Structures are given as structure tokens and as C-alpha cells.
Amino acid sequence: FLQLSGFMSMNLDRHVDAHVKQFRNLVRGDGDSAASHRAFYDEYLAVMDLTAEFYLQTVEDVFQKHLLPKGEFMHRGERIDLGAITDVGLFCVEGEADDITGRGQTEAALALCHNLPDEKKGSYIQPKVGHYGVFNGSRWRQHIQPRVRDFIRARRAWVKG
């Protein structure tokens, strides 16, 4: 609930407007728009299933202490060493209008994976898309997913070895 209320409060006007529009669509009998609204919020509201402990630990470890870039992040008792990543592709995607993850934050992974050859790295910044839209919606389908697909296809030979 903490994460959800935090996300929603950042764009409260947008969420209120979306629900007013949903009500109007239902009154007009526009079932397609109403179904689209419900599908979006079913997925968006799924973060309510996260425990408070998990959310607060993530905020502390990732965003306050910056343990991953410092090389101090632990998972199941083992330190995560980004320098150990050497043989996979890494494609970072960011939204130009992302108000949650600042520009450059995901792309920083390319430098942190310093033993990964440059030809196995890629990045893309999608104009006019926010945090949620990076992996959901029309801009994902039309602009981002094709780039991710092409990155994977171009490097398919690595997997076949």
C-alpha cells in the first residue's frame, strides 16, 4: 500500500482524471474504453501485493544506501558482483518523462558491468514516456519493444555459442 500511494500521489491529478473519464465512459456505454481502463489499473494496482517489509528494504538498500553500485548489495547471503557479468546482452531502456527513475539511472548499469564488452551493451531513451509507459502501452509496443527485440535478435548467436 505504501508504494502504491507513493506512486499515485506523484500524479494524483492524472489518476483522478482517469477515473472521472472511466465513469463517463461507463455512462456512455463505451465498454471498450472501460475495459482498457480496468486492465491498466489491474496491473498498476498489483504492487499492493508487495509486503511493507519488502518495499521498505528496497527503498533503503537501493535508493538510500545505493548498495548495488557500491558492490555491497546482498541476495540470499551472497554479494552481487556486477563485474562478474561478462557473457550476456544488457539493453537499458529509460523514459524521457520518467518522474520516478531519473535519467541515466538504468543506463548507469552499463558502466557498472565493466567486464561486459561494449558490443553486448545497448541503451535507448524513449521520448515523451513516463515510468510506467516504458514497459506498457502503445509507446512500448510501437517504439521500445521493437528495439529490445532487435537487440536480442542481433545477439542471438551468443546464446547458440
C-alpha atoms as a printed R data frame, in Angstrom:
    type eleno elety resid chain resno       x       y       z
1   ATOM     1    CA   PHE     A     1   0.000   0.000   0.000
2   ATOM     2    CA   LEU     A     2   2.882   2.383   0.761
3   ATOM     3    CA   GLN     A     3   4.393   2.007  -2.695
4   ATOM     4    CA   LEU     A     4   1.055   2.378  -4.438
5   ATOM     5    CA   SER     A     5   0.059   5.513  -2.554
6   ATOM     6    CA   GLY     A     6   3.511   6.974  -3.179
7   ATOM     7    CA   PHE     A     7   3.298   6.323  -6.923
8   ATOM     8    CA   MET     A     8  -0.249   7.600  -7.210
9   ATOM     9    CA   SER     A     9   0.380  10.764  -5.204
10  ATOM    10    CA   MET     A    10   3.119  11.776  -7.648
11  ATOM    11    CA   ASN     A    11   0.499  12.058 -10.408
12  ATOM    12    CA   LEU     A    12  -2.709  12.375  -8.430
13  ATOM    13    CA   ASP     A    13  -4.441  14.683 -10.934
14  ATOM    14    CA   ARG     A    14  -3.811  12.203 -13.741
15  ATOM    15    CA   HIS     A    15  -5.321   9.323 -11.725
16  ATOM    16    CA   VAL     A    16  -8.367  11.339 -10.665
17  ATOM    17    CA   ASP     A    17  -8.929  12.422 -14.278
18  ATOM    18    CA   ALA     A    18  -8.618   8.806 -15.444
19  ATOM    19    CA   HIS     A    19 -11.309   7.677 -13.010
20  ATOM    20    CA   VAL     A    20 -13.631  10.538 -13.965
21  ATOM    21    CA   LYS     A    21 -13.123   9.572 -17.618
22  ATOM    22    CA   GLN     A    22 -13.809   5.924 -16.694
23  ATOM    23    CA   PHE     A    23 -17.107   6.925 -15.092
24  ATOM    24    CA   ARG     A    24 -18.098   8.946 -18.169
25  ATOM    25    CA   ASN     A    25 -17.206   6.038 -20.460
26  ATOM    26    CA   LEU     A    26 -19.419   3.718 -18.416
27  ATOM    27    CA   VAL     A    27 -22.325   6.200 -18.544
28  ATOM    28    CA   ARG     A    28 -21.931   6.492 -22.351
29  ATOM    29    CA   GLY     A    29 -21.791   2.713 -22.688
30  ATOM    30    CA   ASP     A    30 -18.224   2.746 -24.044
31  ATOM    31    CA   GLY     A    31 -17.306  -0.753 -22.901
32  ATOM    32    CA   ASP     A    32 -14.005  -0.904 -24.794
33  ATOM    33    CA   SER     A    33 -12.589   2.176 -23.070
34  ATOM    34    CA   ALA     A    34 -13.899   0.971 -19.716
35  ATOM    35    CA   ALA     A    35 -12.252  -2.430 -20.216
36  ATOM    36    CA   SER     A    36  -8.983  -0.763 -21.183
37  ATOM    37    CA   HIS     A    37  -9.096   1.356 -18.010
38  ATOM    38    CA   ARG     A    38  -9.769  -1.702 -15.841
39  ATOM    39    CA   ALA     A    39  -6.932  -3.665 -17.460
40  ATOM    40    CA   PHE     A    40  -4.490  -0.805 -16.873
41  ATOM    41    CA   TYR     A    41  -5.421  -0.389 -13.209
42  ATOM    42    CA   ASP     A    42  -5.495  -4.151 -12.566
43  ATOM    43    CA   GLU     A    43  -1.822  -4.209 -13.493
44  ATOM    44    CA   TYR     A    44  -0.942  -0.845 -11.946
45  ATOM    45    CA   LEU     A    45  -2.527  -1.758  -8.612
46  ATOM    46    CA   ALA     A    46  -0.729  -5.119  -8.445
47  ATOM    47    CA   VAL     A    47   2.013  -3.535  -6.299
48  ATOM    48    CA   MET     A    48  -0.431  -3.698  -3.380
49  ATOM    49    CA   ASP     A    49   0.621  -7.347  -3.098
50  ATOM    50    CA   LEU     A    50   4.148  -6.326  -2.060
51  ATOM    51    CA   THR     A    51   4.778  -6.510   1.660
52  ATOM    52    CA   ALA     A    52   5.699  -3.341   3.517
53  ATOM    53    CA   GLU     A    53   8.937  -5.001   4.632
54  ATOM    54    CA   PHE     A    54   9.979  -5.752   1.045
55  ATOM    55    CA   TYR     A    55   9.141  -2.240  -0.122
56  ATOM    56    CA   LEU     A    56  10.938  -0.505   2.751
57  ATOM    57    CA   GLN     A    57  14.006  -2.747   2.411
58  ATOM    58    CA   THR     A    58  14.155  -1.980  -1.316
59  ATOM    59    CA   VAL     A    59  13.919   1.771  -0.700
60  ATOM    60    CA   GLU     A    60  16.650   1.606   1.937
61  ATOM    61    CA   ASP     A    61  19.076  -0.738   0.136
62  ATOM    62    CA   VAL     A    62  18.632   0.523  -3.413
63  ATOM    63    CA   PHE     A    63  17.677   4.189  -3.200
64  ATOM    64    CA   GLN     A    64  19.098   5.395   0.115
65  ATOM    65    CA   LYS     A    65  22.234   3.309   0.671
66  ATOM    66    CA   HIS     A    66  22.989   2.681  -3.043
67  ATOM    67    CA   LEU     A    67  24.295  -0.799  -2.199
68  ATOM    68    CA   LEU     A    68  24.280  -2.186  -5.761
69  ATOM    69    CA   PRO     A    69  26.653   0.354  -7.362
70  ATOM    70    CA   LYS     A    70  28.849   0.216  -4.246
71  ATOM    71    CA   GLY     A    71  29.204  -3.561  -4.660
72  ATOM    72    CA   GLU     A    72  27.583  -4.190  -1.272
73  ATOM    73    CA   PHE     A    73  24.153  -5.488  -2.333
74  ATOM    74    CA   MET     A    74  23.390  -8.948  -0.951
75  ATOM    75    CA   HIS     A    75  20.950 -11.545  -2.271
76  ATOM    76    CA   ARG     A    76  20.322 -14.728  -0.307
77  ATOM    77    CA   GLY     A    77  23.523 -14.171   1.611
78  ATOM    78    CA   GLU     A    78  25.757 -13.585  -1.422
79  ATOM    79    CA   ARG     A    79  27.227 -10.289  -2.571
80  ATOM    80    CA   ILE     A    80  26.158  -9.259  -6.072
81  ATOM    81    CA   ASP     A    81  29.235  -8.556  -8.216
82  ATOM    82    CA   LEU     A    82  28.236  -6.704 -11.389
83  ATOM    83    CA   GLY     A    83  31.799  -7.124 -12.661
84  ATOM    84    CA   ALA     A    84  31.119 -10.857 -12.916
85  ATOM    85    CA   ILE     A    85  28.669 -10.248 -15.769
86  ATOM    86    CA   THR     A    86  30.629 -10.994 -18.941
87  ATOM    87    CA   ASP     A    87  28.593 -13.035 -21.405
88  ATOM    88    CA   VAL     A    88  25.035 -11.711 -21.749
89  ATOM    89    CA   GLY     A    89  23.458  -8.776 -23.533
90  ATOM    90    CA   LEU     A    90  22.433  -5.747 -21.483
91  ATOM    91    CA   PHE     A    91  19.962  -3.286 -23.004
92  ATOM    92    CA   CYS     A    92  18.853  -0.379 -20.798
93  ATOM    93    CA   VAL     A    93  15.612   1.466 -21.504
94  ATOM    94    CA   GLU     A    94  14.571   4.777 -19.983
95  ATOM    95    CA   GLY     A    95  11.621   7.101 -20.362
96  ATOM    96    CA   GLU     A    96  12.378  10.745 -21.053
97  ATOM    97    CA   ALA     A    97   9.462  11.846 -18.843
98  ATOM    98    CA   ASP     A    98  10.068   9.301 -16.051
99  ATOM    99    CA   ASP     A    99   9.373  11.061 -12.761
100 ATOM   100    CA   ILE     A   100  10.364   8.082 -10.606
101 ATOM   101    CA   THR     A   101  13.619   6.815 -12.081
102 ATOM   102    CA   GLY     A   102  15.885   9.708 -13.024
103 ATOM   103    CA   ARG     A   103  17.528   9.879 -16.442
104 ATOM   104    CA   GLY     A   104  20.760   7.922 -16.515
105 ATOM   105    CA   GLN     A   105  19.874   5.683 -13.576
106 ATOM   106    CA   THR     A   106  19.281   2.493 -15.562
107 ATOM   107    CA   GLU     A   107  21.912   3.374 -18.154
108 ATOM   108    CA   ALA     A   108  24.441   3.503 -15.294
109 ATOM   109    CA   ALA     A   109  24.265  -0.300 -15.276
110 ATOM   110    CA   LEU     A   110  26.304  -0.300 -18.494
111 ATOM   111    CA   ALA     A   111  29.294   1.230 -16.704
112 ATOM   112    CA   LEU     A   112  28.777  -0.864 -13.570
113 ATOM   113    CA   CYS     A   113  29.023  -4.035 -15.672
114 ATOM   114    CA   HIS     A   114  32.598  -3.068 -16.559
115 ATOM   115    CA   ASN     A   115  33.671  -6.547 -17.716
116 ATOM   116    CA   LEU     A   116  30.858  -6.796 -20.249
117 ATOM   117    CA   PRO     A   117  32.134  -5.988 -23.766
118 ATOM   118    CA   ASP     A   118  30.647  -2.869 -25.395
119 ATOM   119    CA   GLU     A   119  29.173  -4.885 -28.267
120 ATOM   120    CA   LYS     A   120  26.940  -6.632 -25.719
121 ATOM   121    CA   LYS     A   121  25.582  -3.332 -24.372
122 ATOM   122    CA   GLY     A   122  22.855  -1.048 -25.627
123 ATOM   123    CA   SER     A   123  20.501   1.657 -24.433
124 ATOM   124    CA   TYR     A   124  17.515   3.667 -25.555
125 ATOM   125    CA   ILE     A   125  15.634   6.681 -24.178
126 ATOM   126    CA   GLN     A   126  12.011   6.878 -25.311
127 ATOM   127    CA   PRO     A   127  10.794  10.469 -25.762
128 ATOM   128    CA   LYS     A   128   7.599  11.559 -24.006
129 ATOM   129    CA   VAL     A   129   7.122   8.406 -21.926
130 ATOM   130    CA   GLY     A   130   6.975   8.101 -18.152
131 ATOM   131    CA   HIS     A   131   7.943   5.391 -15.694
132 ATOM   132    CA   TYR     A   132   5.009   3.074 -16.272
133 ATOM   133    CA   GLY     A   133   4.891   3.626 -20.026
134 ATOM   134    CA   VAL     A   134   8.418   2.310 -20.540
135 ATOM   135    CA   PHE     A   135   7.105  -1.277 -20.483
136 ATOM   136    CA   ASN     A   136   3.385  -0.812 -21.035
137 ATOM   137    CA   GLY     A   137   1.142   0.767 -23.626
138 ATOM   138    CA   SER     A   138   1.392   1.970 -27.197
139 ATOM   139    CA   ARG     A   139   4.864   3.505 -26.987
140 ATOM   140    CA   TRP     A   140   6.193   0.222 -25.598
141 ATOM   141    CA   ARG     A   141   4.579  -1.725 -28.438
142 ATOM   142    CA   GLN     A   142   5.438   0.712 -31.245
143 ATOM   143    CA   HIS     A   143   8.859   2.053 -30.276
144 ATOM   144    CA   ILE     A   144  10.543   0.295 -27.357
145 ATOM   145    CA   GLN     A   145   9.697  -3.392 -27.818
146 ATOM   146    CA   PRO     A   146  10.956  -3.448 -31.441
147 ATOM   147    CA   ARG     A   147  14.323  -2.097 -30.248
148 ATOM   148    CA   VAL     A   148  14.501  -4.683 -27.462
149 ATOM   149    CA   ARG     A   149  13.549  -7.409 -29.958
150 ATOM   150    CA   ASP     A   150  16.176  -6.256 -32.465
151 ATOM   151    CA   PHE     A   151  18.851  -6.106 -29.752
152 ATOM   152    CA   ILE     A   152  18.065  -9.689 -28.745
153 ATOM   153    CA   ARG     A   153  17.934 -10.952 -32.330
154 ATOM   154    CA   ALA     A   154  21.235  -9.292 -33.251
155 ATOM   155    CA   ARG     A   155  22.937 -11.094 -30.391
156 ATOM   156    CA   ARG     A   156  21.215 -14.458 -30.698
157 ATOM   157    CA   ALA     A   157  24.485 -16.086 -31.793
158 ATOM   158    CA   TRP     A   158  25.871 -15.622 -28.266
159 ATOM   159    CA   VAL     A   159  23.259 -17.995 -26.904
160 ATOM   160    CA   LYS     A   160  23.849 -20.618 -29.599
161 ATOM   161    CA   GLY     A   161  27.578 -20.406 -28.805
